[in-house]
Amino acid sequence: MAGYYAPQTLNDRSKPAEEKIANLFESVRASCASHVRLLTPEICVSEAQTVLSKHANRKWKGTTKSSDPQAIHRKSYKSIVKKMRADLHGGSIVESIPLARYHVLAKHLITPVDHNLHLKQRDGKKPVKEMGGTDQLICGMAIWLTRLLGQERLVVFTADYRMHKVLEKARKITGKQAEAWGIVEVARESIGFDWKMEYFPQHIYLPQATDNQLRGVFGTWPLPTKSKTPLKSSRDINTNEIEQLLELYKNMGIGRDRLPYSKQLKQLTKQFNTSTGHSLSEAEVWKHLIARLKQGGGRVKK
């Protein structure tokens, strides 16, 4: 987040991620990626604010150099904070996820992987320190959300090298290792569910991410950042078809807030197009459905 609002604060290792970070934010800002939601743990909002504040205050950062290339001038800092606040308000661009008890518990499913991963610095001498508490909580939240949403629906984007390597190793450990490291037991005894390796989330290490990797996640890359002409259906939808769409939705048994980010939207689109002869996209189906739901009568059937 800090690297988006003030790119100069990115360190040398994270700098290659600058354009990719900007593309993600700007595409969502321009409403060009309806299938993308930017989620961030609330604790990351606090961390980002701290980074920005530090670079706006030379004494706090521990330097008095007036030529510091990472410095944020006071006027710029005020506009950055204002923009960030607006982007977070109501989840307009970024949706902050409050830290919950189960996120804290789930962090114990990643710490054994972290403890068993030994990395060295680029010079090959000093070891890379284990993740701090904040990074472990981020991973814990990602594990919990992956369990709820499914591995194909959530991807962790990071510019942190240690987190990248830990999540990479997590996807490669064996069932025997998960058992030996206590992951299976913690999931069952402390949190209350049976462990599956699929609960370790997908992730993208942005500084080294290739276009093909990003296309695999989003379907296209770079994401568009300029609004296009709204999609048009092959023919106008009449009132009866709108009601038919509503009934199909109600029979699916999923709340409207979850529908745009679920597999069911694809299923709903297919069912509607098949029964009506339309060739609407998922975005168009959602547009028509949400307009109808705002009129009432959209209670999901159980």
C-alpha positions as CSV (number, residue, x, y, z in Angstrom):
1,M,0.0,0.0,0.0
2,A,2.7,2.5,0.9
3,G,4.5,1.6,-2.3
4,Y,1.4,2.6,-4.3
5,Y,0.8,6.0,-2.6
6,A,4.5,6.8,-2.3
7,P,6.6,4.7,-4.8
8,Q,9.9,6.2,-3.6
9,T,9.5,4.4,-0.3
10,L,9.9,1.0,-2.0
11,N,13.3,-0.5,-1.3
12,D,15.7,-1.8,-4.0
13,R,14.3,-5.4,-3.8
14,S,10.7,-4.2,-4.0
15,K,11.2,-1.5,-6.7
16,P,10.5,-3.9,-9.7
17,A,7.0,-4.3,-8.3
18,E,6.1,-0.6,-8.6
19,E,4.3,-0.7,-12.0
20,K,2.4,-3.9,-11.1
21,I,1.2,-2.4,-7.8
22,A,0.1,0.8,-9.6
23,N,-1.7,-1.2,-12.3
24,L,-3.7,-3.2,-9.7
25,F,-4.9,-0.1,-7.9
26,E,-5.5,2.0,-11.0
27,S,-7.6,-0.7,-12.7
28,V,-9.8,-1.0,-9.7
29,R,-10.0,2.8,-9.4
30,A,-11.2,3.0,-13.0
31,S,-13.8,0.3,-12.5
32,C,-12.1,-1.7,-15.3
33,A,-11.7,-5.0,-13.3
34,S,-15.1,-5.9,-11.9
35,H,-13.8,-9.4,-11.0
36,V,-11.0,-8.0,-8.8
37,R,-11.3,-6.9,-5.2
38,L,-8.4,-5.5,-3.3
39,L,-8.5,-6.7,0.3
40,T,-6.0,-5.8,3.0
41,P,-5.8,-6.7,6.7
42,E,-6.5,-3.7,8.9
43,I,-3.1,-4.2,10.5
44,C,-1.5,-3.5,7.1
45,V,-3.3,-0.2,6.9
46,S,-1.6,0.8,10.1
47,E,1.7,-0.4,8.9
48,A,1.4,1.5,5.6
49,Q,0.5,4.7,7.5
50,T,3.6,4.2,9.7
51,V,5.8,3.8,6.6
52,L,4.4,7.0,5.1
53,S,4.8,8.9,8.3
54,K,8.3,7.8,8.8
55,H,9.4,8.9,5.4
56,A,7.7,12.3,5.9
57,N,9.7,12.9,9.1
58,R,13.4,12.7,8.7
59,K,14.1,12.7,12.4
60,W,11.8,9.8,13.0
61,K,13.5,7.9,10.2
62,G,16.8,8.6,11.9
63,T,18.4,10.8,9.2
64,T,18.8,14.5,8.7
65,K,19.8,14.3,5.0
66,S,17.8,16.8,3.0
67,S,18.5,14.9,-0.2
68,D,17.0,11.6,1.0
69,P,15.4,10.0,-2.2
70,Q,12.8,8.2,-0.2
71,A,11.6,11.4,1.6
72,I,8.0,12.5,1.4
73,H,7.5,16.3,1.5
74,R,5.0,17.6,3.9
75,K,2.6,18.9,1.3
76,S,2.7,15.6,-0.6
77,Y,2.2,13.7,2.6
78,K,-1.1,15.5,3.4
79,S,-2.5,14.8,-0.1
80,I,-1.3,11.1,0.1
81,V,-3.0,10.6,3.5
82,K,-6.2,12.2,2.1
83,K,-6.2,10.0,-0.9
84,M,-5.5,6.9,1.1
85,R,-8.3,7.7,3.5
86,A,-10.8,8.2,0.6
87,D,-9.7,4.9,-1.0
88,L,-10.4,3.0,2.3
89,H,-13.6,4.7,3.2
90,G,-16.5,2.4,2.5
91,G,-14.1,0.0,0.7
92,S,-14.2,2.2,-2.4
93,I,-10.9,1.0,-3.7
94,V,-9.4,-1.1,-0.9
95,E,-11.4,-3.1,1.6
96,S,-9.7,-3.5,5.0
97,I,-10.5,-6.8,6.8
98,P,-10.6,-6.6,10.6
99,L,-8.4,-9.0,12.5
100,A,-10.4,-11.8,14.0
101,R,-9.7,-14.5,16.6
102,Y,-9.5,-17.2,14.0
103,H,-7.0,-15.3,12.0
104,V,-4.7,-15.2,15.0
105,L,-5.2,-18.9,15.6
106,A,-4.6,-19.6,11.9
107,K,-1.2,-17.9,12.0
108,H,0.0,-21.0,14.0
109,L,-0.5,-23.0,10.8
110,I,2.2,-21.0,9.0
111,T,4.7,-20.5,11.8
112,P,6.0,-24.1,11.6
113,V,6.8,-23.6,7.9
114,D,8.5,-20.3,8.7
115,H,10.6,-21.9,11.5
116,N,11.7,-24.7,9.1
117,L,12.7,-22.4,6.3
118,H,16.4,-21.4,6.4
119,L,17.3,-18.6,4.0
120,K,20.5,-16.6,3.7
121,Q,21.0,-13.0,2.6
122,R,22.3,-12.2,-0.8
123,D,25.8,-12.2,0.5
124,G,25.3,-15.8,1.5
125,K,26.4,-15.1,5.1
126,K,23.7,-13.8,7.4
127,P,20.4,-15.6,7.6
128,V,17.1,-14.0,6.7
129,K,15.2,-13.4,9.9
130,E,11.9,-15.2,10.4
131,M,8.7,-13.4,9.7
132,G,7.5,-10.9,12.3
133,G,4.2,-11.1,14.0
134,T,2.5,-8.8,11.5
135,D,3.5,-11.0,8.5
136,Q,2.5,-14.1,10.3
137,L,-1.0,-12.6,11.0
138,I,-1.3,-11.7,7.3
139,C,-0.6,-15.3,6.3
140,G,-3.0,-16.5,9.0
141,M,-5.8,-14.3,7.6
142,A,-5.0,-15.5,4.1
143,I,-5.2,-19.2,5.2
144,W,-8.6,-18.6,6.9
145,L,-10.0,-16.7,3.9
146,T,-8.7,-19.4,1.5
147,R,-10.5,-22.0,3.5
148,L,-13.7,-20.0,3.2
149,L,-13.5,-18.7,-0.3
150,G,-11.5,-21.4,-2.0
151,Q,-7.9,-21.4,-3.3
152,E,-8.9,-20.2,-6.7
153,R,-10.6,-17.1,-5.4
154,L,-7.9,-15.6,-3.2
155,V,-4.3,-14.7,-4.0
156,V,-1.8,-13.1,-1.7
157,F,0.2,-10.3,-3.4
158,T,3.4,-9.4,-1.7
159,A,6.7,-7.6,-2.2
160,D,8.2,-9.2,0.9
161,Y,10.8,-11.7,0.0
162,R,10.6,-13.8,3.2
163,M,6.8,-14.0,3.1
164,H,7.1,-15.1,-0.6
165,K,9.5,-17.9,0.2
166,V,7.5,-19.1,3.2
167,L,4.2,-19.3,1.2
168,E,6.1,-21.0,-1.6
169,K,7.5,-23.6,0.7
170,A,4.0,-24.1,2.4
171,R,2.5,-25.2,-1.0
172,K,5.3,-27.8,-1.3
173,I,5.4,-29.5,2.1
174,T,4.1,-33.1,2.3
175,G,1.3,-34.4,4.4
176,K,3.8,-36.1,6.7
177,Q,5.6,-32.8,7.3
178,A,2.3,-31.1,8.1
179,E,1.6,-33.8,10.6
180,A,5.1,-33.8,12.1
181,W,5.2,-30.0,12.4
182,G,1.9,-30.0,14.3
183,I,-0.1,-28.2,11.6
184,V,-2.8,-30.9,11.4
185,E,-3.1,-31.1,15.2
186,V,-3.4,-27.3,15.6
187,A,-6.1,-27.1,12.9
188,R,-8.1,-29.9,14.5
189,E,-7.6,-29.3,18.2
190,S,-7.1,-25.5,18.5
191,I,-9.2,-24.1,15.6
192,G,-11.7,-26.9,14.9
193,F,-11.4,-28.1,11.3
194,D,-9.7,-30.9,9.5
195,W,-6.6,-29.7,7.7
196,K,-6.2,-29.7,3.9
197,M,-3.1,-28.7,2.1
198,E,-5.3,-26.6,-0.2
199,Y,-5.8,-24.2,2.6
200,F,-2.3,-22.7,2.0
201,P,-3.1,-19.7,-0.2
202,Q,-1.8,-19.0,-3.7
203,H,0.6,-16.0,-3.8
204,I,2.4,-13.8,-6.2
205,Y,5.8,-12.3,-5.5
206,L,5.3,-9.0,-7.4
207,P,9.0,-8.0,-7.8
208,Q,9.6,-11.2,-9.9
209,A,6.1,-11.9,-11.2
210,T,5.9,-12.6,-14.9
211,D,3.1,-11.4,-17.2
212,N,2.1,-15.1,-17.7
213,Q,1.8,-15.6,-14.0
214,L,-0.4,-12.5,-13.7
215,R,-2.5,-13.5,-16.7
216,G,-3.1,-16.8,-15.0
217,V,-4.6,-15.0,-12.0
218,F,-6.6,-12.2,-13.8
219,G,-7.1,-13.6,-17.2
220,T,-5.4,-10.6,-18.8
221,W,-2.3,-8.5,-17.9
222,P,-1.8,-5.6,-17.6
223,L,-5.2,-4.9,-16.3
224,P,-7.1,-2.1,-18.2
225,T,-6.9,1.2,-16.5
226,K,-9.2,3.2,-18.8
227,S,-13.0,2.8,-18.8
228,K,-14.4,1.3,-21.9
229,T,-17.8,1.6,-23.5
230,P,-20.2,-0.4,-21.4
231,L,-21.0,-3.9,-22.7
232,K,-24.2,-4.3,-24.6
233,S,-26.3,-7.4,-24.8
234,S,-27.2,-9.0,-28.1
235,R,-30.8,-7.8,-27.5
236,D,-32.7,-5.9,-24.8
237,I,-33.8,-7.8,-21.8
238,N,-37.5,-7.6,-21.1
239,T,-39.3,-7.6,-17.8
240,N,-40.1,-11.3,-17.8
241,E,-36.5,-12.2,-18.4
242,I,-35.4,-10.0,-15.5
243,E,-37.9,-11.9,-13.3
244,Q,-36.5,-15.2,-14.6
245,L,-33.0,-14.0,-13.7
246,L,-34.2,-13.2,-10.2
247,E,-35.7,-16.6,-9.7
248,L,-32.6,-18.4,-11.0
249,Y,-30.6,-16.3,-8.5
250,K,-32.9,-17.0,-5.5
251,N,-32.7,-20.7,-6.2
252,M,-28.9,-20.7,-5.9
253,G,-29.0,-20.0,-2.2
254,I,-26.1,-17.4,-2.1
255,G,-26.2,-13.9,-0.7
256,R,-25.8,-11.0,-3.2
257,D,-22.7,-9.7,-1.5
258,R,-20.9,-13.0,-2.1
259,L,-22.3,-13.7,-5.6
260,P,-19.9,-11.5,-7.6
261,Y,-16.8,-13.2,-6.2
262,S,-18.1,-16.8,-6.4
263,K,-18.3,-19.6,-8.9
264,Q,-22.1,-19.3,-8.8
265,L,-22.1,-16.1,-10.9
266,K,-20.6,-18.1,-13.8
267,Q,-23.2,-20.8,-13.3
268,L,-26.0,-18.2,-13.1
269,T,-24.8,-16.5,-16.3
270,K,-24.7,-19.8,-18.1
271,Q,-28.2,-20.8,-16.9
272,F,-29.7,-17.5,-17.9
273,N,-28.1,-17.4,-21.3
274,T,-29.1,-20.9,-22.0
275,S,-32.8,-20.4,-21.1
276,T,-33.2,-17.0,-22.8
277,G,-30.9,-17.2,-25.8
278,H,-28.8,-14.2,-24.6
279,S,-25.0,-14.0,-24.7
280,L,-24.5,-11.8,-21.7
281,S,-21.2,-11.6,-19.8
282,E,-21.0,-12.2,-16.1
283,A,-20.6,-8.4,-15.6
284,E,-23.8,-7.7,-17.5
285,V,-25.8,-10.4,-15.6
286,W,-24.6,-8.9,-12.3
287,K,-25.6,-5.4,-13.5
288,H,-29.1,-6.4,-14.4
289,L,-29.5,-8.6,-11.3
290,I,-28.3,-5.9,-8.8
291,A,-30.6,-3.4,-10.4
292,R,-33.6,-5.7,-9.8
293,L,-32.5,-6.7,-6.3
294,K,-32.6,-3.0,-5.3
295,Q,-36.3,-3.1,-6.0
296,G,-36.8,-5.8,-3.3
297,G,-38.2,-9.3,-3.4
298,G,-34.8,-11.0,-3.7
299,R,-34.8,-13.1,-0.6
300,V,-32.7,-16.2,-1.2
301,K,-34.5,-19.5,-1.0
302,K,-33.2,-22.1,1.5
